[in-house]
Amino acid sequence: MAYPPPQGNLPPYGAPYGAPPPGQAVPQGYPPPASAYGQQPGYPPQQFGQQPQGYPPHQQSYGMPGVQPQQFGQQYPGSAPQQYPPYGATSAQPQQFTANPHGQYGNPQQQFGMQQYGSPTPTPPSPGYGPNTMPVNDATAASAADALRKAMKGMGTDEAALIRTLCHYPGPLIPHLKQTYQQRHKRNLESDVASETRSNFEFALLSILRGPLQQDVFLLNKSLKGLGTNEDLLNDVLIARSNADLNAIKQAYQSTYHHTLESAVSDDLSALTKRLFSMVLSATRQEESAPVLPQSVDGDVEELHRSTEGKHGTDELKVCSVLSSRSDGQIRAIALAYEAKYRLSLEKVLAKEFSGHMKTALVQMVRAGSDRAMRDAVLLEDAMAGLGTKDDMLVSRVVRCHWDRQHMGQVKGAYKVKYGKDLVQRIKGETSGDYQKLLVAMVE
């Protein structure tokens, strides 16, 4: 049987999992719990990026303003068709939940390819982190390259044309665009943009032009070079990533800087935090298509409790080992079961038992597994909160979210739920000029 999300008050510990409220069917897939950091009832969280084949889809989460929350199995009006649903999207038809005679979670036959749970399908790399599967249109690339050259040629720069051309250009096609620009105009696109723009506007445009993978590599180097470590940047790039994405990042980092990412991170960190990131960089997480087994979830909950609240002192490495090796779906199940049993959210336990960089990294793991859109909404607000805007952090987080348009829509909905205000208006209040216009164009 599966663990359903709490409806109203949490059920008493020991009550049978899987009993839905009267008249409410339980969909296949692991529905997530209410978030410990501000999620409102009725907004189930979603997953980021594309849903790997063979994994039961989750409920759609944050919708567009003014649209009624969707029912399981429905899509929002106007949503683009997908080859297979991204995290958070629903299947075309709802599935009925059935208990697995072998004690596994959900229906033993998968929606895609009828794959058995016993052999998890590897999560594919995110768009831009593996071989490009998007159709390449040479005419479109040529038109964009010519528009960019025209915007920067001669006296003055047409910033609006740069924004219009680049704000939604698909990440996997950025390398083809740069190659087309070089072939047609015998110039380097990034060099031209750097010479024609300044400050935060320049940084945001170049962040787009690096593409998803090279932008992560750039940010990792930025976080590790010089004195000290930019812990937030390091967390943003490495925490809660798929094995496929981590392996692509490690390979690209070594190709770019001629030494391994593992050695660079190890040289910059110390003690237990170094051990945590060594676990992360091993890229051995459970795949998202792996089953969520109730007995395994219960075992992890007991292990986490024994390693934190249940003893004098904290067994940091045991906690790191559990959270760094579980899939998002498994972490979501663990967080729900922990709160159901101990009446305290796992996130609050981690915040109490840990400190510093390790605390922020572990909390990010739980937040990403529980509700990735809300996690990203909170990160965006963190970049703008307080005196002065952390512009580099704001740019990198907006750019990362904007590569997935559906996810960006969910982040905007999550931000509205959490903070009661519109994300676009919040960004407008913290930025100005062409820099503001570019960020707003990416978010809208």
Secondary structure, 3 states (H helix, E strand, C coil): CCCCCCCCCCCCCCCCCCCCCCCCCCECCCCCCCCCCCCCCCCCCCCCCECCCCCCCCCCCCCCCCCCCCCCCCCCCCCCCCCCCECCCCCCCCCECCCCCCCCCCCCECCCCCCECCCCCCCCCCCCCCCCCCCCCHHHHHHHHHHHHHHHCCCCCCHHHHHHHHCCCCHHHHHHHHHHHHHHHCCCHHHHHHHHCCHHHHHHHHHHHCHHHHHHHHHHHHHHCCCCCCHHHHHHHHCCCCHHHHHHHHHHHHHHHCCCHHHHHHHHCCHHHHHHHHHHHCCCCCCCCCCCCHHHHHHHHHHHHHHCCCCCCCCHHHHHHHHHHCCHHHHHHHHHHHHHHHCCCHHHHHHHHCCHHHHHHHHHHHHHHHCHHHHHHHHHHHHHCCCCCCHHHHHHHHHHHHCCHHHHHHHHHHHHHHHCCCHHHHHHHHCCHHHHHHHHHHHC
